Amino acid sequence: MLTHANVARYLCERGLLRRAAEAGVLDASGRNRVFVVSLRAGGGFVVKQSEDRDETLLPREAGVLRRVVAAEPRLAGRVPTAVSYDGSQHILVYELLGDSMDLGAYHARGRFPPLLAREVGRALALLHRLGPATVDGYPVQRDDVLPGIPRDPPTLDQMLRMSDAAVRLLALLQRATELRERLAELQASGETVATVHGDARPSNCVAFPPPGTRRRTRVALVDWELARAGDPHIDLGTVLAEYLHTWLWSIPVIDGAGLPQAPRYARRPLRAMQPAIGAFWLAYTDTGPPASLRRAIEFAAGHLVAVSFERAQTQPTLDPRAGLALQLSLNLLRRPTEAAAHLFGLDPLAGAP
């Protein structure tokens, strides 16, 4: 099993690195074990290792990336390049894109560059112009339209895997009848019309400088495990929801008291994000397939619920902002036109109805 201590030595054994001392290692593990290995001379590698029970996951990811670049050569440079796959240990190695930083790190610092948001819009526009046949033969393990939201009713296996905080959040969701019904409708409404990334959150959008420059002006989409044939609004909704998520969890709430007034004290105000949101949406609609802002906002509501469950799964007690997220999701579904203007700073008439 790869660890922070042995990943550089592994790359030396694979002939990808001359000496372990030449590299710095950052542990970026999530669903898989992920290590970012930066070389002192520049460049480096991203090393991913899946668990034994997911032995088809990484070869599938490498195959999907080859397919999308072959189908749309302009995606070269906007997706990572695989340099090695070790089937015996389920390890995939990508080239590191120069002096890179993911957009999640930018957002954590309160920075929301419109230039990089525009690049995300252009990358997704190119991807979504590819038909669903591009990923034929690469079925996904999780094919829910909104992965991360427990089934209604939840299975016993799901319940046993939940933290106490997630169980409490589930109880809140079960009492929110209208939200549950609207989410079920959204789950059933997915259309298989394009190739989608499936997980277009900021941590999977990596900014890097073009060759010969130092400023990060380009973006590559990484972590293609959930890529599939599906509805482009899944990706669009994820991008929009992640801005709301950053805003919501920057609200300094200690307990449930005063929640209605709390948003005004957010450390990451929406007004600071709206130029980036506008740049993203304009870049996508200028070059991508026809898109409905209303439908993107509906999927944003679903993703906001899903990411709230993700956070709850790692917490010992339920954060009161999780309940606020459920209410915000319902408001998005009820009033997408007002959300477009007041939350995202977008023209409510932008995009097809």
HELIX and SHEET records of a PDB file:
HELIX    1   1 VAL A    7  GLU A   13  1                                   7    
HELIX    2   2 ALA A   20  GLU A   22  5                                   3    
HELIX    3   3 ASP A   52  ASP A   54  5                                   3    
HELIX    4   4 LEU A   57  ALA A   71  1                                  15    
HELIX    5   5 PRO A   73  LEU A   75  5                                   3    
HELIX    6   6 LEU A  103  ALA A  108  1                                   6    
HELIX    7   7 PRO A  114  HIS A  128  1                                  15    
HELIX    8   8 PRO A  132  VAL A  135  5                                   4    
HELIX    9   9 LEU A  156  ARG A  161  1                                   6    
HELIX   10  10 ASP A  164  ARG A  175  1                                  12    
HELIX   11  11 THR A  177  ALA A  188  1                                  12    
HELIX   12  12 PRO A  202  ASN A  204  5                                   3    
HELIX   13  13 PRO A  232  LEU A  248  1                                  17    
HELIX   14  14 LEU A  259  TYR A  265  5                                   7    
HELIX   15  15 LEU A  270  THR A  287  1                                  18    
HELIX   16  16 LEU A  293  GLN A  313  1                                  21    
HELIX   17  17 PRO A  320  ARG A  334  1                                  15    
HELIX   18  18 PRO A  336  HIS A  342  1                                   7    
SHEET    1   A 5 ALA A  23  ASP A  27  0                                        
SHEET    2   A 5 ARG A  33  LEU A  39 -1                                        
SHEET    3   A 5 GLY A  44  GLN A  49 -1                                        
SHEET    4   A 5 ILE A  91  GLU A  95 -1                                        
SHEET    5   A 5 ALA A  82  ASP A  86 -1                                        
SHEET    1   B 3 MET A 101  ASP A 102  0                                        
SHEET    2   B 3 CYS A 205  PHE A 208 -1                                        
SHEET    3   B 3 ARG A 218  LEU A 221 -1                                        
SHEET    1   C 2 ALA A 194  VAL A 196  0                                        
SHEET    2   C 2 ARG A 228  GLY A 230 -1                                        
END                                                                             
